[in-house]
Amino acid sequence: METEDDSELLRRLFALMTMKLEDAATEAVDGQGAQRPPSAQIARATRVAVLSSEIHILAEAVMAIGKLEDEGQD
């Protein structure tokens, strides 16, 4: 059974994922600009990769909490 605390935690995790996705999208859009030096593009791609890793961790947390909730219903 999902508690109110779990529901709030999941909501916050999704909010964090949304913020990081928006940040990654901004980096990706900015990377499409012309006249960018390669070093700036590498730094931008690195930031996108780091954000992607952080999003993956948050998604894994949501899935783990969901799995615990499913197991608790048995």
C-alpha positions in Angstrom: 0.0 0.0 0.0 1.4 3.3 -1.0 1.7 5.8 1.8 1.3 9.6 1.5 5.1 9.9 2.2 5.8 7.5 -0.7 3.5 9.4 -3.0 5.2 12.7 -2.1 8.7 11.1 -2.5 7.7 9.8 -6.0 6.3 13.2 -6.9 9.6 14.9 -5.9 11.7 12.4 -7.8 9.7 13.0 -10.9 10.1 16.7 -10.4 13.9 16.3 -10.1 13.9 14.2 -13.3 11.9 16.9 -15.1 14.4 19.6 -14.1 17.3 17.5 -15.2 15.7 16.6 -18.5 15.0 20.3 -19.1 18.6 21.2 -18.3 19.9 18.4 -20.7 17.5 19.6 -23.4 18.8 23.2 -23.0 22.4 22.0 -23.3 21.5 19.9 -26.4 19.8 22.9 -28.1 22.6 25.2 -27.3 25.0 22.6 -28.8 23.3 23.0 -32.1 24.5 26.5 -32.5 27.1 27.4 -35.1 30.5 28.7 -34.4 31.1 26.8 -31.2 34.6 25.7 -30.4 35.2 22.0 -30.0 36.2 22.4 -26.3 32.8 24.0 -25.6 31.0 21.3 -27.4 32.9 18.6 -25.5 32.0 20.3 -22.2 28.4 20.6 -23.2 28.2 16.9 -24.2 29.8 16.0 -20.9 27.1 17.9 -19.0 24.4 16.1 -21.0 26.1 12.8 -20.1 26.2 13.6 -16.4 22.6 14.8 -16.4 21.6 11.6 -18.2 23.3 9.5 -15.5 21.6 11.4 -12.8 18.2 11.0 -14.5 18.9 7.3 -14.8 19.6 7.1 -11.0 16.4 8.9 -10.2 14.4 6.6 -12.5 15.9 3.6 -10.9 14.9 4.9 -7.5 11.3 5.4 -8.7 11.2 1.8 -10.0 12.7 0.4 -6.8 10.1 2.2 -4.7 7.4 1.0 -7.0 8.6 -2.6 -6.8 8.6 -2.4 -3.0 5.1 -1.1 -3.1 4.0 -4.0 -5.4 5.6 -6.6 -3.1 3.9 -5.1 -0.1 0.5 -5.7 -1.7 0.9 -9.5 -1.6 
